[in-house]
Amino acid sequence: MDAAEKPIIIIGAGLAGLACACYLHRAGRRVLVLEAADAVGGRVRTDLTPEGFRLDRGFQVLLTRYPEVERLLDYGALRLQAYRSGAVIRLPDGRQTTLHNPLQRPAAAFTALTAPIGTLPDKLRILNFVRHVRSRSSGQLLSHNASNAQDTRSFLREYGWSEQIIDTFFRPFFGGVFLDRNLSTAANFFEFVFQQFAKGEAVVPALGMQQIPEQLAARLPAGTVRLNTPVEAVEGTTVRLWTDQTLEAAAVVVATDGEAAQRLLPAEAAPTDLRWRQTTCTYFAAPAAAGHPDKLLRLNAAPDALAHNVAFPSDVAPGYAPAGQRLVSVSTHGAHGLSEAELAARLQPELAAWFGPEAAAWQHLRTYVIPYALPVYPAGQPVRQNLKVTDTLFRCGDFAAYPSQNAALATGREVAEMLLA
């Protein structure tokens, strides 16, 4: 078989690998995607329980103004359902306040300005910062401060925000986005993500986040994606499977997560100093709520809490729960050292204090501990690392850029463009 007849082999059917495959297939190139798991998606997976709950593996949303998402996905087919812009914040003293986005809901501007979160100058700075990010492209924001080695926490203080609003808004909200309540994530990434929330919506597909990779996989010819096919090694353009079978490729793309990429890539091209953010998502079932749900995310500003963020996905997308039931998603960021049973037992008193005594009776459904949820993106790290290893070996994924769905899709597209060139 000559090189023109050999497929481009992509290892990994997460967002990066599937994006790369879709762009190559669209251009007429033959591709073969090898996936070790039993379904496509990588970290973007959804489980259907026997009772009819749809559980994303970790609380996730899709930001509609991500440039790569707009470029590639069919929003209508996904039947996207939106969270309302804003959040209900539980303050350290137990009080709750609702913060709406006045840029998307002008009638809520007065409420936002009078909410007990930060000072009036703090809130005016937010309005000014929204204008700043809306006036720039995503690329400009990602490159801004990229070489200054400034983390988000330092940036917020330098911009003039008070410690009060940092602790009661930025830390619980963006700490949840970054899985980093210390806000040590690079400031240029904070600016980029802030822009996405200012300009677009946070949504989920009607039937769970896994619909996103499934939509991409459906664009490929039958047989292109091979599931349950772990790869042992890459040797030049030869891919050796764990079964000792070998496959010959015109080129190889390593589109796995960073941990697997370290094993498959040559030492000089493997990710270096790779660290991960951990999160735990605990799901509960509750009786369906009476009245009209507000579709707002709940944030906990208490520094010693285990329940950092709480969401009700079925309030936004009813297909996440069976009739008469409500799905509750509770996120705990970082290592906690508790077993699944211990964590659930510790969470329920916190939830009862937050949502009322009925929360103590919520039924624990499942817990997902995700040790490799997001790669750490420290201040000073380049926005894009080298994706080309040799003329026939490439790598893509958010570990080679910054921690987001946008980066996974972007690096997959860029590798496809290199191969097509």
C-alpha positions as CSV (number, residue, x, y, z in Angstrom):
1,M,0.0,0.0,0.0
2,D,1.5,3.3,-1.0
3,A,1.3,6.5,1.2
4,A,-1.6,7.9,-0.8
5,E,-3.7,4.8,0.1
6,K,-2.8,4.7,3.8
7,P,-5.1,6.5,6.2
8,I,-4.1,9.3,8.5
9,I,-4.5,7.6,11.9
10,I,-5.8,9.7,14.7
11,I,-5.4,8.2,18.2
12,G,-8.3,9.5,20.4
13,A,-11.9,10.2,19.7
14,G,-12.3,13.2,22.0
15,L,-13.1,16.7,20.7
16,A,-9.6,17.3,19.3
17,G,-9.4,14.0,17.5
18,L,-12.9,14.2,16.1
19,A,-12.5,17.8,14.9
20,C,-9.2,16.8,13.1
21,A,-10.9,13.9,11.5
22,C,-13.9,15.9,10.3
23,Y,-11.8,18.6,8.7
24,L,-9.6,16.0,7.0
25,H,-12.6,14.0,5.8
26,R,-14.3,17.2,4.5
27,A,-11.1,17.7,2.4
28,G,-11.3,14.2,1.0
29,R,-8.5,12.6,3.1
30,R,-8.9,9.0,4.4
31,V,-8.9,8.9,8.2
32,L,-9.0,6.2,10.8
33,V,-9.8,7.1,14.5
34,L,-8.7,4.7,17.2
35,E,-10.4,5.1,20.6
36,A,-9.6,3.0,23.7
37,A,-13.0,3.6,25.4
38,D,-16.4,2.2,24.5
39,A,-17.7,5.5,23.1
40,V,-16.5,8.7,21.6
41,G,-16.1,11.9,23.6
42,G,-13.0,11.6,25.8
43,R,-13.8,13.8,28.8
44,V,-17.1,14.8,27.3
45,R,-19.3,11.8,28.1
46,T,-22.9,11.3,29.4
47,D,-24.3,8.2,31.2
48,L,-27.9,7.2,31.1
49,T,-29.0,5.6,34.4
50,P,-31.7,2.8,34.5
51,E,-34.1,5.4,36.1
52,G,-33.7,7.7,33.1
53,F,-31.2,10.4,34.5
54,R,-28.6,11.7,32.1
55,L,-25.4,12.3,34.0
56,D,-22.5,14.2,32.3
57,R,-19.2,13.0,33.6
58,G,-18.5,16.1,35.6
59,F,-20.6,19.3,35.4
60,Q,-20.0,20.8,32.0
61,V,-21.5,23.5,29.8
62,L,-20.8,24.7,26.2
63,L,-20.1,28.4,25.7
64,T,-21.9,29.4,22.5
65,R,-19.5,32.1,21.5
66,Y,-16.4,29.9,21.5
67,P,-15.0,30.7,18.0
68,E,-14.2,27.0,17.2
69,V,-17.6,25.9,18.5
70,E,-19.4,28.4,16.2
71,R,-17.3,27.2,13.3
72,L,-17.9,23.5,13.6
73,L,-21.1,22.6,15.5
74,D,-24.7,22.4,14.3
75,Y,-26.5,24.2,17.2
76,G,-30.0,23.4,15.9
77,A,-29.4,19.7,15.8
78,L,-28.1,19.7,19.4
79,R,-31.2,21.5,20.6
80,L,-29.2,23.6,23.0
81,Q,-30.8,24.7,26.3
82,A,-29.4,27.8,28.0
83,Y,-28.7,28.6,31.7
84,R,-29.7,32.1,32.6
85,S,-26.9,34.6,32.7
86,G,-26.0,35.2,36.3
87,A,-25.8,33.2,39.5
88,V,-27.2,32.8,43.0
89,I,-24.3,33.3,45.4
90,R,-24.3,32.0,48.9
91,L,-22.2,34.4,51.0
92,P,-19.9,33.2,53.8
93,D,-22.5,34.3,56.4
94,G,-25.2,32.1,54.9
95,R,-27.1,34.9,53.1
96,Q,-27.9,34.5,49.4
97,T,-28.0,37.1,46.7
98,T,-28.8,36.9,43.0
99,L,-26.5,38.5,40.6
100,H,-27.9,38.9,37.1
101,N,-25.9,40.0,34.1
102,P,-27.0,43.6,33.4
103,L,-25.5,43.5,29.9
104,Q,-27.8,40.7,28.9
105,R,-30.8,41.7,31.1
106,P,-30.9,45.5,31.3
107,A,-33.9,45.4,33.7
108,A,-31.7,43.6,36.2
109,A,-29.0,46.4,36.3
110,F,-30.3,48.0,39.5
111,T,-30.5,44.6,41.3
112,A,-26.9,43.8,40.2
113,L,-25.6,47.2,41.4
114,T,-27.3,46.8,44.8
115,A,-26.4,43.2,45.4
116,P,-24.2,42.8,48.6
117,I,-21.2,41.6,46.5
118,G,-18.4,44.1,46.4
119,T,-18.6,47.9,46.3
120,L,-20.3,50.1,43.8
121,P,-16.9,50.9,42.2
122,D,-16.3,47.1,41.9
123,K,-19.5,46.7,39.9
124,L,-18.7,49.7,37.7
125,R,-15.3,48.1,37.0
126,I,-17.1,45.0,35.9
127,L,-19.2,47.0,33.4
128,N,-16.1,48.7,32.1
129,F,-14.3,45.4,31.8
130,V,-17.2,43.9,29.9
131,R,-16.8,46.8,27.4
132,H,-13.1,46.1,27.2
133,V,-13.5,42.4,26.4
134,R,-16.3,42.9,23.9
135,S,-14.2,45.3,21.9
136,R,-11.4,42.8,21.3
137,S,-11.1,39.6,19.4
138,S,-10.6,36.3,21.2
139,G,-7.1,36.0,19.8
140,Q,-6.2,39.5,21.1
141,L,-7.4,38.5,24.6
142,L,-5.5,35.2,24.6
143,S,-2.3,36.9,23.5
144,H,-2.8,39.8,26.0
145,N,-0.7,39.3,29.2
146,A,0.4,35.9,27.8
147,S,4.0,36.8,28.2
148,N,3.7,38.8,31.4
149,A,3.4,35.8,33.7
150,Q,0.5,37.3,35.6
151,D,-2.1,35.1,37.2
152,T,-5.8,35.9,37.5
153,R,-5.7,36.8,41.2
154,S,-2.9,39.3,40.6
155,F,-4.7,40.7,37.6
156,L,-7.9,41.3,39.5
157,R,-6.1,43.1,42.3
158,E,-4.1,45.2,39.9
159,Y,-7.3,46.2,38.0
160,G,-8.7,47.6,41.2
161,W,-11.3,45.1,42.4
162,S,-11.6,44.7,46.1
163,E,-10.9,41.5,48.1
164,Q,-14.6,41.3,48.9
165,I,-15.7,40.9,45.3
166,I,-12.8,38.7,44.5
167,D,-13.8,36.4,47.4
168,T,-17.6,36.5,46.8
169,F,-17.8,36.5,43.0
170,F,-14.6,35.9,41.1
171,R,-13.3,33.1,43.3
172,P,-16.5,31.0,43.4
173,F,-17.4,31.7,39.7
174,F,-14.2,31.6,37.8
175,G,-12.7,29.2,40.4
176,G,-15.4,26.8,39.3
177,V,-14.7,27.4,35.6
178,F,-10.9,26.9,36.1
179,L,-11.3,24.3,38.9
180,D,-8.9,26.6,40.7
181,R,-10.3,28.6,43.6
182,N,-6.9,30.1,44.2
183,L,-7.2,31.8,40.8
184,S,-3.6,31.0,39.9
185,T,-4.7,30.4,36.2
186,A,-3.1,32.7,33.7
187,A,-4.8,36.1,33.4
188,N,-5.0,36.1,29.6
189,F,-7.2,33.0,29.8
190,F,-9.4,34.7,32.4
191,E,-9.9,37.6,29.9
192,F,-10.8,35.2,27.1
193,V,-13.3,33.2,29.3
194,F,-14.9,36.4,30.7
195,Q,-15.5,37.5,27.1
196,Q,-17.3,34.3,26.3
197,F,-19.7,34.8,29.2
198,A,-20.2,38.4,28.3
199,K,-21.0,37.8,24.7
200,G,-22.7,34.4,24.6
201,E,-24.6,31.8,26.6
202,A,-23.8,28.8,28.7
203,V,-25.8,25.9,27.3
204,V,-26.2,22.1,27.3
205,P,-27.5,19.9,24.5
206,A,-31.0,18.6,25.2
207,L,-29.8,15.0,25.8
208,G,-26.5,15.6,27.4
209,M,-23.0,16.8,26.6
210,Q,-22.0,13.6,24.8
211,Q,-24.3,14.7,21.9
212,I,-21.4,17.1,20.9
213,P,-18.8,14.4,20.1
214,E,-21.5,12.1,18.7
215,Q,-22.5,14.9,16.2
216,L,-18.9,15.1,15.0
217,A,-18.5,11.3,14.8
218,A,-21.7,11.0,12.8
219,R,-20.1,13.1,10.0
220,L,-17.5,10.5,9.4
221,P,-18.0,7.4,7.1
222,A,-19.1,4.2,8.8
223,G,-16.1,2.3,10.2
224,T,-13.9,5.4,10.5
225,V,-14.0,5.3,14.3
226,R,-12.9,2.1,16.0
227,L,-13.9,1.9,19.7
228,N,-12.3,-0.4,22.3
229,T,-9.1,-0.1,20.4
230,P,-6.3,1.0,22.8
231,V,-2.9,1.8,21.2
232,E,0.3,0.5,22.7
233,A,2.9,2.5,20.8
234,V,3.6,4.7,17.8
235,E,6.8,3.8,15.9
236,G,7.3,6.1,12.9
237,T,4.1,5.7,10.8
238,T,3.3,2.3,12.4
239,V,0.7,2.2,15.1
240,R,0.9,-0.9,17.4
241,L,-2.3,-1.9,19.2
242,W,-2.5,-3.6,22.6
243,T,-3.4,-6.8,20.7
244,D,0.0,-6.5,18.9
245,Q,-1.7,-5.8,15.6
246,T,0.0,-3.1,13.6
247,L,-1.5,-0.5,11.3
248,E,0.3,1.5,8.7
249,A,-0.5,5.2,8.4
250,A,0.3,8.1,6.0
251,A,0.7,10.2,9.2
252,V,-0.2,9.8,12.9
253,V,-2.0,12.3,15.1
254,V,-1.9,11.8,18.9
255,A,-5.2,13.4,20.1
256,T,-5.4,11.8,23.5
257,D,-5.3,13.5,26.8
258,G,-2.0,14.7,28.1
259,E,-1.3,11.6,30.2
260,A,-1.7,9.2,27.3
261,A,0.2,11.6,25.0
262,Q,3.2,11.4,27.4
263,R,3.3,7.6,26.8
264,L,2.8,7.7,23.1
265,L,4.9,10.6,21.9
266,P,8.8,10.6,21.8
267,A,10.3,12.0,25.0
268,E,11.4,15.2,23.4
269,A,7.8,15.9,22.2
270,A,5.8,14.6,25.1
271,P,4.1,17.2,27.4
272,T,6.4,18.5,30.0
273,D,5.5,19.6,33.5
274,L,2.0,18.4,32.9
275,R,-0.3,19.0,35.9
276,W,-4.0,18.6,36.3
277,R,-7.0,20.1,38.0
278,Q,-9.2,17.6,39.8
279,T,-12.9,17.9,40.4
280,T,-15.6,15.6,41.8
281,C,-19.2,15.7,40.6
282,T,-21.9,14.3,42.9
283,Y,-25.4,13.8,41.5
284,F,-28.6,13.6,43.6
285,A,-32.2,13.1,42.6
286,A,-34.8,15.4,44.1
287,P,-38.6,15.7,43.6
288,A,-39.5,18.1,40.7
289,A,-39.5,21.7,41.8
290,A,-42.8,23.5,42.1
291,G,-43.1,26.8,40.2
292,H,-40.9,28.1,37.4
293,P,-37.2,27.2,37.7
294,D,-34.8,30.2,37.6
295,K,-32.1,28.2,35.6
296,L,-29.3,30.0,37.5
297,L,-26.1,28.4,38.7
298,R,-25.5,28.3,42.5
299,L,-22.1,29.4,43.8
300,N,-20.8,29.0,47.3
301,A,-18.5,31.7,48.5
302,A,-17.8,30.0,51.9
303,P,-14.1,29.2,51.9
304,D,-14.4,25.9,53.8
305,A,-17.3,24.4,51.9
306,L,-17.3,21.1,50.0
307,A,-20.2,22.0,47.8
308,H,-18.6,24.7,45.7
309,N,-21.1,24.9,42.8
310,V,-24.6,23.5,42.5
311,A,-26.6,23.3,39.3
312,F,-30.0,21.8,38.4
313,P,-29.4,20.6,34.8
314,S,-33.0,19.2,34.4
315,D,-34.4,22.7,35.1
316,V,-32.5,23.8,31.9
317,A,-32.9,20.7,29.8
318,P,-35.8,18.5,31.0
319,G,-34.4,15.4,29.3
320,Y,-31.7,15.2,32.0
321,A,-34.3,13.7,34.4
322,P,-37.3,11.4,34.2
323,A,-40.8,12.9,34.8
324,G,-41.4,14.1,38.3
325,Q,-37.7,14.2,39.2
326,R,-35.1,16.9,39.3
327,L,-31.4,16.3,38.8
328,V,-29.0,18.0,41.2
329,S,-25.3,18.4,40.3
330,V,-22.8,19.3,43.1
331,S,-19.2,20.1,42.2
332,T,-16.3,19.8,44.6
333,H,-13.0,21.1,43.2
334,G,-9.6,19.8,44.1
335,A,-8.5,16.8,46.2
336,H,-10.7,16.1,49.3
337,G,-9.5,12.7,50.4
338,L,-13.0,11.4,51.0
339,S,-14.6,8.2,49.8
340,E,-17.8,8.4,47.7
341,A,-20.0,7.6,50.7
342,E,-18.1,10.0,53.0
343,L,-18.3,12.8,50.5
344,A,-22.1,12.3,50.0
345,A,-22.6,12.2,53.7
346,R,-20.7,15.4,54.2
347,L,-22.4,17.2,51.4
348,Q,-26.0,16.6,52.5
349,P,-25.9,18.7,55.7
350,E,-24.3,21.6,53.6
351,L,-27.0,21.2,51.0
352,A,-29.7,21.2,53.7
353,A,-28.3,24.4,55.2
354,W,-28.3,25.9,51.7
355,F,-31.6,24.6,50.2
356,G,-33.7,23.7,53.2
357,P,-34.2,20.5,55.2
358,E,-35.7,18.6,52.2
359,A,-32.2,18.5,50.7
360,A,-31.2,16.0,53.4
361,A,-33.6,13.5,51.7
362,W,-32.2,13.9,48.2
363,Q,-31.2,10.5,46.8
364,H,-27.5,10.1,46.0
365,L,-27.3,8.8,42.4
366,R,-23.6,8.6,41.4
367,T,-20.3,10.3,42.1
368,Y,-17.6,11.0,39.4
369,V,-14.1,11.7,40.6
370,I,-12.2,13.2,37.7
371,P,-8.5,13.5,38.5
372,Y,-7.6,14.7,35.0
373,A,-10.4,17.2,34.5
374,L,-8.4,20.2,33.1
375,P,-4.7,20.7,32.5
376,V,-3.2,23.4,34.6
377,Y,-2.6,26.6,32.7
378,P,-0.2,28.8,34.7
379,A,0.8,32.3,34.0
380,G,3.4,32.7,31.3
381,Q,2.6,29.4,29.5
382,P,2.3,29.9,25.7
383,V,-1.2,30.0,24.2
384,R,-0.1,27.4,21.7
385,Q,2.6,24.8,22.0
386,N,4.2,23.1,18.9
387,L,1.7,20.7,17.3
388,K,4.0,19.2,14.7
389,V,6.5,16.7,16.0
390,T,7.8,15.3,12.7
391,D,6.6,15.4,9.1
392,T,4.4,12.4,9.9
393,L,3.6,12.8,13.6
394,F,1.4,15.5,15.2
395,R,-0.3,16.1,18.5
396,C,-3.5,18.0,19.4
397,G,-5.6,18.6,22.5
398,D,-6.1,21.3,25.1
399,F,-2.9,20.1,27.0
400,A,-1.0,21.7,24.0
401,A,-2.8,25.0,24.4
402,Y,-5.2,26.2,27.2
403,P,-7.8,24.2,29.1
404,S,-11.1,24.5,27.2
405,Q,-13.3,22.8,24.5
406,N,-12.3,25.7,22.2
407,A,-8.6,24.8,22.5
408,A,-9.3,21.1,21.8
409,L,-11.3,21.9,18.7
410,A,-8.8,24.6,17.5
411,T,-5.7,22.3,17.8
412,G,-7.6,19.5,16.0
413,R,-8.4,22.0,13.1
414,E,-4.8,23.3,13.0
415,V,-3.3,19.9,12.8
416,A,-5.7,19.0,9.9
417,E,-4.6,22.2,8.1
418,M,-1.0,21.3,8.5
419,L,-1.6,17.8,7.1
420,L,-3.6,19.2,4.2
421,A,-0.9,21.8,3.4
